[in-house]
Amino acid sequence: MQRLISVDELTPETVSEYQVILVSMSNPVSGEKDTAKDGYLPDAIRIDLDAEGSDHSGEFPHTLLSPQAFATLLGSLGVSESTPLLLYDNYGLFCAPRLWWMLKSIGHQNVVVLNGGLPAWQAKGYPLSPALKPADNNIPIEYCPTPEENWFCDAAGIMNVLDQPESTILDARSRPRFNSQVAEPRPGLRSGHMPGAVNVPFTELLTDSILLSSPDTLKSYFEHHHIDLTNPLFCYCGSGVTACIVGMAALESGASRVTVYDGSWSEWGSSNTFPVVTQHD
């Protein structure tokens, strides 16, 4: 199953074989707004994880949509379960893997992430469009989801594996956040990490800050950090977005059982119910 596609595998002509989706989201750490000031890939539509791409009925920022709500959104954009999809983001590789993970959770088969996103497309000298695909061109269609378990879990799922040596919990946040050396960017959250978690900052898995590194490089990284890819892996981050980069890196390295904790630190760090380890413990 191909998860990533290189810009070298695409041309401005072959990209039309996909429905291109720009995945957008502001950066919660830097506060940078996600703008497409340079333009868009041709005929792209957009899903904003800060808006319609997440469930905002609760208190956490990027909660997973229900399968039916997600299917309704996709159908309204003219996407069916058989539509070939190419996902990208403006940062390089930041939030597009989250939408890939969401799509896999409802059984979508033909979906890839453009490794390097917009910066890689621009570096290749490929053309950009000044606007998204006109909304009037999106003919609504029925999307029939086939939900699959184990792509996501909730806090109870994490509690069940905290003390199980055969499972590994991976934290995608920066090392200062993991070690409680800096405050969380979201107000009201405790600092620290889950007991037994291994810190795998997603930025350390990227080449030139925008490309997911090669499978061989990723395998070496996981081996160096004594992460057994044959174990069930559970990934979390600040709100369940960049955890999907770590999850995708693990899959690219040969892991087969990888789950993302949807609430991530936005949920875990907000409640005294859940155990937290700090650098002082």
Backbone as JSON, one array per atom type, in Angstrom:
{
  "sequence": "MQRLISVDELTPETVSEYQVILVSMSNPVSGEKDTAKDGYLPDAIRIDLDAEGSDHSGEFPHTLLSPQAFATLLGSLGVSESTPLLLYDNYGLFCAPRLWWMLKSIGHQNVVVLNGGLPAWQAKGYPLSPALKPADNNIPIEYCPTPEENWFCDAAGIMNVLDQPESTILDARSRPRFNSQVAEPRPGLRSGHMPGAVNVPFTELLTDSILLSSPDTLKSYFEHHHIDLTNPLFCYCGSGVTACIVGMAALESGASRVTVYDGSWSEWGSSNTFPVVTQHD",
  "N": [[0.85, -1.2, 0.0], [0.76, 2.07, -1.01], [1.68, 4.95, 0.67], [2.88, 7.43, 0.68], [3.75, 9.81, -1.85], [6.18, 10.87, -4.11], [7.15, 14.06, -5.42], [8.56, 13.67, -7.67], [7.35, 11.55, -8.86], [5.16, 12.55, -10.05], [3.53, 14.62, -12.49], [2.46, 17.78, -13.85], [0.41, 16.95, -15.48], [-0.29, 14.28, -14.78], [-1.17, 14.62, -12.2], [-3.77, 15.27, -12.36], [-5.13, 12.93, -12.29], [-5.93, 12.46, -9.8], [-8.14, 13.52, -7.12], [-7.18, 16.37, -5.74], [-6.41, 17.38, -2.46], [-6.02, 20.04, -0.35], [-4.82, 20.14, 2.85], [-5.41, 21.98, 5.62], [-4.27, 23.9, 8.46], [-3.69, 25.89, 11.28], [-0.54, 26.61, 12.89], [-0.16, 25.45, 16.07], [1.9, 25.9, 17.87], [3.69, 27.92, 16.96], [1.81, 29.78, 16.29], [1.4, 30.55, 13.75], [-0.61, 31.37, 10.99], [-2.3, 29.37, 8.62], [-1.87, 29.98, 5.46], [-2.45, 30.27, 1.95], [-0.61, 31.76, 0.36], [1.06, 31.54, -1.8], [-0.34, 30.16, -3.68], [-2.16, 27.33, -5.11], [-2.15, 23.75, -5.6], [-3.16, 22.52, -8.81], [-6.68, 22.51, -9.33], [-7.35, 21.9, -6.71], [-9.18, 21.05, -3.74], [-10.2, 22.04, -0.42], [-9.72, 20.95, 2.95], [-10.15, 21.98, 6.15], [-8.6, 21.47, 9.12], [-8.92, 22.92, 11.39], [-11.47, 23.72, 11.26], [-14.1, 22.59, 9.49], [-13.0, 20.07, 9.28], [-12.77, 18.77, 11.69], [-14.33, 17.62, 14.75], [-16.1, 19.8, 16.6], [-17.76, 19.75, 18.76], [-17.03, 19.08, 21.29], [-14.51, 19.73, 23.82], [-11.93, 19.66, 22.85], [-9.37, 20.4, 20.4], [-9.0, 19.11, 17.82], [-10.73, 16.94, 17.38], [-11.7, 13.72, 16.23], [-13.92, 13.37, 13.52], [-17.15, 11.81, 13.43], [-17.69, 8.69, 11.69], [-19.9, 8.94, 9.92], [-20.34, 11.71, 9.81], [-17.94, 12.54, 8.71], [-18.05, 11.21, 6.28], [-20.23, 12.54, 5.15], [-19.17, 15.12, 4.86], [-17.09, 14.61, 3.0], [-18.58, 13.63, 0.83], [-20.02, 15.93, 0.2], [-18.09, 17.39, -1.0], [-17.74, 16.18, -3.36], [-16.43, 13.79, -3.28], [-16.07, 10.32, -3.33], [-15.99, 6.97, -1.92], [-14.36, 5.63, -3.65], [-12.78, 7.46, -4.94], [-9.68, 8.52, -6.2], [-7.25, 10.0, -4.16], [-5.1, 12.74, -3.51], [-3.23, 14.12, -1.07], [-2.06, 17.12, 0.41], [-0.06, 19.57, 2.21], [0.62, 23.0, 3.17], [2.95, 23.34, 4.57], [4.82, 21.39, 4.1], [5.27, 18.7, 5.32], [3.03, 18.19, 7.55], [0.2, 18.52, 8.49], [-1.22, 17.02, 6.62], [-0.83, 14.16, 6.87], [-2.59, 13.62, 8.98], [-5.19, 13.8, 7.87], [-4.96, 11.72, 6.07], [-4.78, 9.57, 7.87], [-7.31, 9.73, 9.04], [-8.9, 9.15, 6.81], [-8.12, 6.51, 6.3], [-9.25, 5.35, 8.51], [-11.9, 5.19, 7.88], [-11.92, 3.44, 5.89], [-10.93, 4.2, 3.36], [-9.21, 3.5, 0.43], [-7.59, 4.33, -1.81], [-5.48, 6.56, -1.45], [-2.97, 8.99, -1.1], [-0.19, 10.79, 0.33], [1.39, 13.76, -0.55], [4.73, 13.84, -0.41], [6.56, 16.28, 1.11], [4.87, 18.23, 0.25], [3.48, 21.43, -0.62], [5.95, 23.0, -0.75], [7.74, 21.16, -1.99], [6.48, 20.75, -4.44], [6.64, 23.33, -5.52], [9.43, 23.6, -5.63], [10.01, 21.92, -7.67], [9.23, 23.33, -9.78], [6.69, 23.25, -10.77], [3.4, 24.23, -11.96], [1.17, 26.54, -10.28], [-2.12, 27.22, -9.06], [-4.13, 30.16, -8.81], [-6.36, 29.99, -7.23], [-8.64, 27.9, -5.35], [-10.38, 24.95, -6.51], [-13.44, 25.79, -7.99], [-16.32, 25.94, -5.89], [-18.77, 25.35, -7.02], [-18.16, 23.45, -8.84], [-17.94, 21.12, -7.49], [-19.62, 18.33, -7.38], [-22.09, 17.08, -5.4], [-21.99, 13.87, -3.83], [-22.67, 10.5, -2.78], [-20.91, 9.21, -0.06], [-19.8, 6.19, 1.08], [-18.86, 5.02, 4.0], [-16.52, 2.66, 5.43], [-15.94, 1.82, 8.34], [-12.91, 1.23, 10.14], [-11.38, -0.43, 12.81], [-8.92, 0.44, 15.32], [-7.26, 2.35, 14.1], [-7.51, 4.7, 15.45], [-7.6, 5.58, 18.96], [-9.1, 6.05, 22.22], [-8.78, 7.75, 25.45], [-9.15, 5.7, 27.3], [-8.22, 3.53, 25.9], [-5.49, 4.05, 25.89], [-4.92, 3.98, 28.64], [-5.26, 1.3, 29.08], [-2.97, 0.16, 28.06], [-0.8, 1.24, 29.3], [0.86, -0.01, 31.23], [1.8, -2.2, 29.94], [4.35, -4.1, 28.79], [4.64, -5.05, 26.21], [3.59, -3.21, 24.54], [4.16, 0.01, 23.02], [4.43, 3.42, 23.66], [4.48, 6.39, 21.89], [5.61, 9.68, 21.8], [5.07, 12.52, 20.0], [5.75, 15.16, 20.36], [7.93, 18.04, 20.91], [11.23, 17.75, 22.41], [11.72, 19.55, 24.64], [9.05, 20.02, 25.48], [8.2, 17.41, 26.07], [9.9, 16.87, 28.21], [9.0, 18.59, 30.1], [10.12, 21.13, 30.18], [9.31, 23.44, 29.05], [6.34, 25.43, 28.86], [3.14, 24.15, 27.89], [1.76, 24.94, 24.68], [-0.97, 25.29, 24.55], [-3.21, 26.8, 26.71], [-3.64, 25.93, 30.18], [-2.91, 23.25, 30.24], [-1.16, 20.53, 31.71], [2.4, 20.06, 32.08], [4.82, 17.72, 30.79], [4.91, 14.13, 30.32], [3.45, 10.97, 29.26], [3.58, 8.1, 31.42], [6.26, 5.91, 30.77], [6.41, 6.57, 28.1], [8.04, 7.07, 24.92], [10.03, 9.55, 23.57], [9.59, 10.82, 20.41], [10.18, 13.17, 18.55], [8.41, 14.63, 15.93], [9.71, 16.23, 14.11], [12.26, 15.22, 13.94], [12.1, 13.19, 12.2], [12.04, 14.11, 9.71], [13.42, 15.19, 6.58], [15.29, 17.95, 5.59], [13.38, 19.47, 6.81], [10.89, 19.21, 5.63], [10.32, 16.84, 4.27], [9.32, 13.46, 4.71], [11.64, 11.2, 5.93], [13.66, 8.62, 4.29], [12.61, 5.14, 4.19], [14.71, 3.44, 5.1], [16.33, 5.2, 6.57], [14.49, 5.95, 8.52], [14.0, 3.49, 9.78], [16.49, 3.05, 10.93], [16.52, 5.14, 12.73], [14.44, 4.43, 14.54], [15.51, 2.02, 15.5], [17.83, 2.98, 16.73], [16.72, 4.32, 18.85], [15.73, 2.29, 20.29], [13.21, 1.23, 19.77], [10.83, -1.12, 19.32], [9.51, -2.21, 16.47], [7.81, -4.29, 16.04], [6.09, -4.41, 18.1], [2.8, -3.39, 19.29], [2.1, -0.04, 18.58], [1.46, 3.14, 19.99], [0.59, 6.35, 19.32], [0.94, 9.77, 20.2], [0.42, 13.36, 20.4], [0.19, 16.87, 20.51], [-2.51, 17.44, 19.79], [-3.35, 15.3, 18.3], [-2.55, 15.43, 15.65], [0.22, 15.8, 14.53], [1.07, 13.41, 15.56], [0.29, 11.6, 13.71], [2.23, 11.79, 11.76], [4.42, 10.55, 12.96], [3.22, 8.05, 13.25], [2.87, 7.35, 10.54], [5.54, 7.27, 9.75], [6.38, 5.07, 11.24], [4.85, 3.04, 10.05], [5.92, 3.14, 7.46], [8.36, 2.13, 8.06], [7.94, -0.48, 8.53], [6.3, -1.27, 10.65], [3.2, -2.68, 11.8], [1.07, -2.45, 13.49], [-0.28, 0.24, 14.46], [-1.52, 2.91, 16.26], [-3.29, 5.94, 16.74], [-3.71, 8.18, 19.36], [-6.5, 9.92, 19.79], [-7.38, 12.16, 21.38], [-4.99, 12.98, 22.5], [-2.39, 15.08, 23.96], [-3.94, 17.27, 24.52], [-6.21, 16.33, 25.73], [-5.2, 14.48, 27.66], [-3.37, 16.02, 29.17], [-5.05, 17.84, 30.32], [-6.48, 16.87, 32.42], [-6.49, 15.77, 35.78], [-6.91, 13.18, 36.2], [-5.38, 11.48, 34.71], [-2.17, 9.92, 34.67], [0.95, 11.69, 34.84], [4.31, 12.23, 33.94], [7.08, 14.15, 34.92], [10.16, 15.94, 34.26], [11.26, 16.15, 36.71], [10.41, 14.08, 38.2]],
  "CA": [[0.0, 0.0, 0.0], [1.54, 3.31, -1.07], [1.18, 5.98, 1.58], [3.49, 8.69, 0.26], [4.15, 9.91, -3.25], [7.18, 11.92, -4.33], [6.85, 14.97, -6.51], [9.22, 13.11, -8.86], [6.43, 10.58, -9.44], [4.02, 13.29, -10.56], [3.69, 15.73, -13.42], [1.22, 18.58, -13.86], [-0.65, 16.23, -16.21], [-0.75, 13.09, -14.04], [-1.82, 14.98, -10.94], [-5.21, 15.35, -12.64], [-5.72, 11.61, -12.05], [-6.36, 12.47, -8.4], [-8.73, 14.71, -6.54], [-6.18, 16.94, -4.84], [-6.98, 18.03, -1.28], [-5.16, 20.8, 0.54], [-5.18, 19.99, 4.26], [-4.91, 23.2, 6.26], [-4.34, 23.99, 9.92], [-2.73, 26.84, 11.84], [0.46, 25.98, 13.74], [-0.51, 25.83, 17.44], [3.09, 26.27, 18.64], [4.18, 29.22, 16.5], [0.7, 30.69, 16.08], [1.36, 30.91, 12.34], [-1.82, 31.04, 10.27], [-2.05, 28.58, 7.41], [-2.37, 30.71, 4.3], [-1.94, 29.78, 0.66], [-0.22, 33.0, -0.32], [1.76, 31.22, -3.05], [-1.24, 29.49, -4.6], [-2.64, 25.98, -4.83], [-2.02, 22.76, -6.65], [-4.3, 22.66, -9.72], [-7.98, 21.9, -9.05], [-7.41, 21.42, -5.34], [-10.2, 21.45, -2.78], [-9.54, 22.18, 0.88], [-10.34, 20.55, 4.21], [-9.49, 22.72, 7.22], [-8.7, 20.72, 10.37], [-9.35, 23.84, 12.44], [-12.88, 24.03, 11.03], [-14.99, 21.48, 9.15], [-12.3, 18.79, 9.3], [-12.74, 18.21, 13.04], [-15.58, 17.71, 15.52], [-15.93, 20.86, 17.59], [-18.84, 19.7, 19.75], [-16.42, 18.91, 22.6], [-13.58, 20.77, 24.28], [-10.59, 19.48, 22.31], [-9.31, 21.16, 19.14], [-9.0, 18.38, 16.55], [-11.39, 15.66, 17.63], [-12.09, 12.98, 15.05], [-15.32, 13.36, 13.1], [-17.76, 10.49, 13.36], [-17.63, 8.19, 10.31], [-20.96, 9.47, 9.07], [-20.11, 13.14, 9.6], [-16.81, 12.64, 7.79], [-18.55, 10.79, 4.97], [-21.08, 13.62, 4.64], [-18.26, 16.18, 4.42], [-16.42, 14.18, 1.77], [-19.58, 13.58, -0.23], [-20.38, 17.3, -0.2], [-16.99, 17.89, -1.82], [-17.69, 15.39, -4.58], [-15.5, 12.67, -3.07], [-16.67, 9.05, -2.95], [-15.03, 6.04, -1.34], [-13.46, 5.12, -4.7], [-12.06, 8.58, -5.56], [-8.24, 8.6, -5.88], [-6.99, 11.25, -3.46], [-3.74, 13.21, -3.26], [-3.29, 15.09, 0.01], [-0.83, 17.89, 0.65], [-0.23, 20.76, 3.03], [1.48, 24.12, 2.79], [4.17, 23.35, 5.37], [5.72, 20.35, 3.62], [4.62, 17.52, 5.89], [2.59, 18.63, 8.87], [-1.16, 18.11, 8.83], [-1.8, 16.11, 5.63], [-0.95, 12.79, 7.38], [-3.78, 13.47, 9.84], [-6.34, 13.48, 7.03], [-4.72, 10.35, 5.57], [-5.13, 8.65, 8.95], [-8.77, 9.78, 9.15], [-9.46, 8.44, 5.66], [-7.91, 5.08, 6.5], [-10.16, 4.89, 9.56], [-13.22, 4.91, 7.3], [-11.74, 2.44, 4.85], [-10.56, 4.7, 2.03], [-8.05, 2.75, -0.03], [-6.73, 5.0, -2.79], [-5.13, 7.89, -0.94], [-1.55, 9.19, -0.85], [0.24, 12.11, 0.78], [2.52, 14.3, -1.3], [5.85, 14.06, 0.49], [7.13, 17.6, 0.88], [3.78, 19.16, 0.07], [3.61, 22.58, -1.52], [7.34, 23.37, -1.03], [8.33, 20.23, -2.95], [5.84, 21.04, -5.73], [7.23, 24.58, -6.01], [10.84, 23.38, -5.95], [10.05, 21.21, -8.94], [8.87, 24.29, -10.82], [5.37, 22.93, -11.31], [2.51, 25.39, -11.9], [0.2, 26.7, -9.2], [-3.35, 27.92, -9.4], [-4.36, 31.25, -7.84], [-7.57, 29.75, -6.45], [-9.11, 26.53, -5.23], [-11.4, 24.51, -7.45], [-14.71, 26.44, -7.64], [-17.23, 25.08, -5.15], [-19.85, 24.93, -7.91], [-17.69, 22.3, -9.62], [-17.99, 19.94, -6.64], [-20.95, 17.73, -7.47], [-22.3, 16.22, -4.22], [-22.08, 12.44, -4.11], [-22.73, 9.73, -1.55], [-19.71, 8.51, 0.38], [-20.17, 5.06, 1.94], [-17.68, 4.66, 4.8], [-16.36, 1.31, 5.99], [-15.06, 2.1, 9.48], [-11.94, 0.22, 10.55], [-10.91, -0.22, 14.17], [-7.5, 0.47, 15.68], [-6.52, 3.51, 13.6], [-7.56, 5.67, 16.55], [-8.1, 5.11, 20.25], [-9.4, 7.11, 23.18], [-7.93, 7.71, 26.64], [-9.27, 4.38, 27.91], [-7.33, 2.65, 25.15], [-4.12, 4.29, 26.37], [-4.83, 3.48, 30.02], [-5.19, -0.16, 29.03], [-1.65, -0.33, 27.64], [0.27, 1.99, 29.98], [1.78, -0.87, 31.97], [2.04, -3.41, 29.17], [5.67, -3.99, 28.15], [4.58, -5.42, 24.8], [3.11, -2.05, 23.79], [5.05, 1.16, 23.12], [3.76, 4.71, 23.48], [5.4, 7.34, 21.26], [5.21, 11.08, 21.97], [5.59, 13.25, 18.83], [6.05, 16.55, 20.68], [9.35, 18.39, 21.04], [11.87, 17.28, 23.63], [11.43, 20.42, 25.79], [7.68, 19.78, 25.96], [8.2, 16.08, 26.67], [10.64, 16.92, 29.48], [8.37, 19.64, 30.92], [11.04, 22.27, 30.28], [8.57, 24.6, 28.57], [4.89, 25.31, 29.05], [2.38, 23.74, 26.73], [1.24, 26.1, 23.95], [-2.4, 25.44, 24.83], [-3.33, 27.16, 28.12], [-4.35, 25.04, 31.09], [-2.45, 21.87, 30.17], [0.02, 20.19, 32.49], [3.6, 19.73, 31.34], [5.33, 16.39, 31.05], [4.57, 13.1, 29.35], [2.84, 9.75, 29.8], [4.54, 7.13, 31.96], [6.76, 4.91, 29.85], [6.42, 7.03, 26.71], [9.31, 7.35, 24.26], [9.92, 10.79, 22.81], [9.96, 10.76, 19.0], [9.73, 14.43, 17.95], [8.15, 14.4, 14.5], [10.68, 16.98, 13.31], [13.46, 14.42, 13.77], [11.82, 12.19, 11.17], [11.96, 14.83, 8.45], [14.62, 15.63, 5.88], [15.13, 19.35, 5.15], [12.22, 20.01, 7.54], [9.63, 19.12, 4.88], [10.13, 15.53, 3.67], [9.52, 12.31, 5.55], [12.88, 10.55, 5.54], [13.53, 7.34, 3.61], [12.35, 4.02, 5.11], [15.94, 2.96, 5.73], [16.71, 6.19, 7.58], [13.52, 5.85, 9.62], [14.27, 2.24, 10.51], [17.69, 3.27, 11.74], [16.13, 6.03, 13.83], [13.69, 3.65, 15.53], [16.44, 1.08, 16.12], [18.71, 3.76, 17.6], [15.97, 4.7, 20.05], [15.29, 1.04, 20.92], [11.75, 1.08, 19.57], [10.54, -2.39, 18.65], [8.4, -1.97, 15.55], [6.88, -5.43, 16.04], [5.13, -4.17, 19.17], [1.76, -2.39, 19.03], [2.57, 1.33, 18.85], [0.41, 4.11, 20.25], [1.2, 7.66, 19.09], [0.19, 10.97, 20.59], [1.12, 14.64, 20.25], [-0.58, 17.89, 21.2], [-3.95, 17.32, 19.54], [-3.63, 14.16, 17.42], [-2.23, 15.75, 14.25], [1.57, 15.37, 14.17], [1.21, 12.0, 15.91], [0.08, 10.83, 12.47], [3.51, 11.75, 11.06], [5.16, 9.48, 13.61], [2.56, 6.81, 12.87], [3.18, 7.05, 9.15], [6.94, 6.88, 9.72], [6.46, 3.7, 11.74], [4.33, 2.16, 9.0], [6.91, 3.12, 6.39], [9.5, 1.37, 8.55], [7.58, -1.89, 8.66], [5.33, -1.55, 11.72], [1.89, -3.05, 11.27], [0.02, -2.15, 14.47], [-0.02, 1.62, 14.89], [-2.76, 3.57, 16.65], [-3.15, 7.33, 17.18], [-4.6, 8.6, 20.45], [-7.16, 11.09, 19.2], [-7.38, 13.32, 22.28], [-3.6, 13.33, 22.72], [-2.1, 15.82, 25.19], [-5.03, 18.22, 24.8], [-7.08, 15.65, 26.69], [-4.44, 13.87, 28.76], [-2.78, 17.05, 30.02], [-6.06, 18.73, 30.9], [-7.18, 16.19, 33.5], [-5.68, 15.16, 36.83], [-7.23, 11.76, 36.24], [-4.38, 10.71, 33.99], [-0.81, 10.1, 35.23], [1.91, 12.48, 34.07], [5.68, 12.21, 34.43], [7.85, 15.34, 34.57], [11.62, 15.7, 34.35], [11.65, 16.18, 38.12], [9.9, 12.89, 38.89]],
  "C": [[0.88, 1.24, 0.0], [0.89, 4.36, -0.2], [1.64, 7.37, 1.15], [3.79, 8.64, -1.22], [5.11, 11.08, -3.36], [6.74, 12.81, -5.48], [7.5, 14.47, -7.8], [8.35, 12.06, -9.56], [5.23, 11.23, -10.1], [4.46, 14.27, -11.63], [2.42, 16.57, -13.33], [0.08, 17.88, -14.59], [-1.18, 15.05, -15.38], [-1.43, 13.43, -12.73], [-3.33, 15.08, -11.12], [-5.9, 14.0, -12.47], [-6.26, 11.5, -10.63], [-7.31, 13.65, -8.15], [-7.72, 15.2, -5.51], [-6.89, 17.64, -3.68], [-5.88, 18.74, -0.51], [-5.68, 20.62, 1.96], [-4.58, 21.18, 4.99], [-5.13, 23.16, 7.77], [-3.32, 25.01, 10.38], [-1.76, 26.09, 12.76], [0.22, 26.4, 15.19], [0.69, 26.28, 18.27], [3.56, 27.66, 18.26], [3.07, 30.26, 16.39], [0.55, 31.1, 14.63], [0.05, 30.46, 11.68], [-1.46, 30.31, 8.98], [-2.69, 29.3, 6.23], [-1.73, 30.15, 3.03], [-1.52, 30.98, -0.18], [0.48, 32.75, -1.65], [0.87, 30.55, -4.08], [-1.51, 28.05, -4.21], [-2.23, 25.02, -5.94], [-3.27, 22.82, -7.52], [-5.52, 21.86, -9.28], [-8.09, 21.32, -7.65], [-8.69, 21.88, -4.65], [-9.53, 21.49, -1.42], [-10.4, 21.58, 1.98], [-9.5, 21.17, 5.33], [-9.69, 21.96, 8.54], [-9.1, 21.61, 11.54], [-10.84, 24.16, 12.33], [-13.65, 22.75, 10.74], [-14.34, 20.11, 9.24], [-12.19, 18.15, 10.67], [-14.11, 18.39, 13.7], [-15.37, 18.71, 16.64], [-17.05, 20.87, 18.65], [-18.29, 19.5, 21.16], [-15.41, 19.99, 22.88], [-12.19, 20.69, 23.66], [-10.52, 19.93, 20.85], [-9.46, 20.36, 17.85], [-9.6, 16.98, 16.7], [-11.86, 15.03, 16.32], [-13.58, 13.1, 14.77], [-15.86, 11.94, 13.17], [-17.69, 10.0, 11.92], [-18.69, 8.8, 9.41], [-20.78, 10.96, 8.79], [-18.97, 13.35, 8.61], [-17.25, 12.27, 6.38], [-19.43, 11.87, 4.34], [-20.23, 14.77, 4.11], [-17.62, 15.81, 3.08], [-17.4, 14.16, 0.6], [-19.96, 14.96, -0.73], [-19.31, 17.93, -1.08], [-16.83, 17.11, -3.12], [-16.75, 14.2, -4.5], [-16.3, 11.43, -2.65], [-15.59, 8.14, -2.4], [-14.06, 5.47, -2.37], [-12.64, 6.21, -5.38], [-10.57, 8.52, -5.2], [-7.92, 9.98, -5.3], [-5.49, 11.49, -3.3], [-3.82, 14.33, -2.24], [-1.97, 15.84, 0.11], [-1.12, 19.0, 1.63], [0.81, 21.8, 2.66], [2.82, 24.11, 3.5], [5.23, 22.41, 4.82], [5.16, 19.01, 4.04], [4.28, 17.86, 7.33], [1.22, 18.08, 9.21], [-1.8, 17.17, 7.81], [-1.86, 14.66, 6.13], [-2.14, 12.57, 8.29], [-5.0, 13.11, 8.98], [-6.18, 12.09, 6.42], [-5.16, 9.34, 6.6], [-6.65, 8.59, 9.12], [-9.42, 8.99, 8.02], [-9.27, 6.94, 5.8], [-8.89, 4.54, 7.53], [-11.57, 4.65, 9.06], [-13.09, 4.04, 6.05], [-11.36, 2.93, 3.48], [-9.24, 4.05, 1.61], [-7.07, 3.59, -0.86], [-6.45, 6.42, -2.35], [-3.64, 7.93, -0.64], [-1.3, 10.62, -0.39], [1.43, 12.53, -0.06], [3.65, 14.62, -0.33], [6.54, 15.38, 0.15], [6.1, 18.66, 0.56], [4.04, 20.27, -0.93], [5.07, 22.98, -1.77], [8.01, 22.46, -2.05], [7.78, 20.47, -4.35], [6.46, 22.3, -6.35], [8.68, 24.38, -6.43], [11.02, 22.67, -7.29], [9.71, 22.15, -10.1], [7.52, 24.04, -11.44], [4.41, 24.11, -11.09], [1.56, 25.35, -10.71], [-1.02, 27.44, -9.72], [-3.58, 29.03, -8.38], [-5.56, 31.01, -6.93], [-7.84, 28.25, -6.35], [-10.11, 26.21, -6.33], [-12.73, 25.17, -7.06], [-15.68, 25.48, -6.97], [-18.35, 24.56, -6.04], [-19.46, 23.7, -8.74], [-17.68, 21.0, -8.81], [-19.41, 19.38, -6.64], [-21.14, 16.79, -6.29], [-22.54, 14.77, -4.62], [-22.15, 11.7, -2.78], [-21.39, 9.06, -1.28], [-20.15, 7.43, 1.36], [-18.96, 4.62, 2.74], [-17.71, 3.2, 5.23], [-15.41, 1.44, 7.17], [-14.17, 0.91, 9.84], [-11.43, 0.57, 11.95], [-9.39, -0.09, 14.21], [-6.69, 1.58, 15.01], [-6.44, 4.58, 14.68], [-7.98, 4.97, 17.84], [-8.42, 6.31, 21.12], [-8.51, 6.94, 24.41], [-7.99, 6.35, 27.32], [-8.35, 3.38, 27.21], [-5.88, 2.81, 25.58], [-3.95, 3.75, 27.78], [-4.66, 1.96, 30.04], [-3.8, -0.69, 28.69], [-0.5, 0.34, 28.37], [1.31, 1.07, 30.62], [2.07, -2.18, 31.24], [3.37, -3.3, 28.42], [5.66, -4.34, 26.67], [4.01, -4.31, 23.94], [4.05, -0.87, 24.02], [4.28, 2.43, 22.81], [4.8, 5.72, 22.98], [4.82, 8.75, 21.34], [5.88, 11.91, 20.87], [5.97, 14.69, 19.13], [7.56, 16.78, 20.82], [9.92, 17.88, 22.36], [11.66, 18.22, 24.83], [10.02, 20.24, 26.34], [7.6, 18.43, 26.67], [8.82, 16.12, 28.07], [10.14, 18.0, 30.42], [9.29, 20.82, 31.16], [10.41, 23.56, 29.79], [7.09, 24.35, 28.81], [4.25, 24.83, 27.75], [1.81, 24.96, 26.01], [-0.26, 26.34, 24.17], [-2.56, 25.69, 26.33], [-4.07, 26.08, 28.92], [-3.9, 23.6, 31.08], [-1.22, 21.67, 31.05], [1.2, 19.92, 31.56], [4.05, 18.33, 31.69], [4.93, 15.42, 29.96], [3.94, 11.9, 30.04], [3.91, 8.83, 30.38], [4.95, 6.11, 30.9], [6.85, 5.35, 28.4], [7.85, 7.27, 26.22], [9.13, 8.6, 23.42], [10.46, 10.6, 21.39], [9.46, 12.06, 18.36], [9.57, 14.26, 16.44], [9.17, 15.11, 13.62], [11.95, 16.18, 13.06], [13.3, 13.34, 12.71], [11.79, 12.8, 9.78], [13.34, 15.16, 7.89], [14.36, 17.04, 5.34], [13.86, 19.98, 5.7], [10.88, 19.82, 6.81], [9.32, 17.71, 4.37], [10.25, 14.44, 4.73], [10.74, 11.56, 5.03], [12.63, 9.19, 4.91], [13.25, 6.23, 4.62], [13.6, 3.52, 5.81], [16.41, 3.91, 6.84], [15.78, 6.12, 8.79], [13.74, 4.59, 10.44], [15.47, 2.4, 11.42], [17.37, 4.15, 12.95], [15.42, 5.24, 14.92], [14.6, 2.65, 16.23], [17.35, 1.8, 17.12], [18.03, 4.11, 18.91], [15.29, 3.49, 20.7], [13.77, 0.87, 20.89], [11.52, -0.17, 18.73], [9.3, -2.22, 17.78], [7.45, -3.16, 15.43], [5.84, -5.31, 17.15], [3.97, -3.3, 18.67], [2.26, -1.02, 19.45], [1.37, 2.25, 19.01], [1.05, 5.5, 20.22], [0.31, 8.78, 19.59], [1.06, 12.19, 20.38], [0.33, 15.67, 21.03], [-2.08, 17.71, 21.03], [-4.28, 16.21, 18.53], [-3.31, 14.4, 15.96], [-0.82, 15.24, 13.9], [1.89, 13.95, 14.65], [1.06, 11.13, 14.67], [1.34, 10.8, 11.62], [4.36, 10.63, 11.64], [4.56, 8.13, 13.25], [2.88, 6.39, 11.45], [4.64, 6.62, 9.01], [7.12, 5.44, 10.2], [5.95, 2.71, 10.7], [5.32, 2.03, 7.85], [8.13, 2.27, 6.77], [9.19, -0.11, 8.76], [6.65, -2.24, 9.8], [3.97, -1.87, 11.1], [0.75, -2.73, 12.21], [0.3, -0.78, 15.07], [-1.36, 2.33, 15.1], [-2.45, 4.99, 17.11], [-4.18, 7.61, 18.27], [-5.21, 9.94, 20.05], [-7.1, 12.32, 20.1], [-6.0, 13.86, 22.56], [-3.42, 14.21, 23.97], [-3.17, 16.86, 25.51], [-6.02, 17.63, 25.8], [-6.29, 15.18, 27.91], [-3.92, 14.94, 29.73], [-3.78, 17.96, 30.69], [-6.74, 18.14, 32.12], [-6.2, 15.59, 34.5], [-5.94, 13.67, 36.97], [-6.11, 10.91, 35.66], [-2.98, 10.96, 34.54], [0.12, 10.84, 34.29], [3.27, 12.4, 34.75], [6.35, 13.51, 33.99], [9.33, 15.03, 34.73], [12.08, 15.64, 35.8], [11.22, 14.94, 38.88], [10.99, 11.82, 39.03]]
}
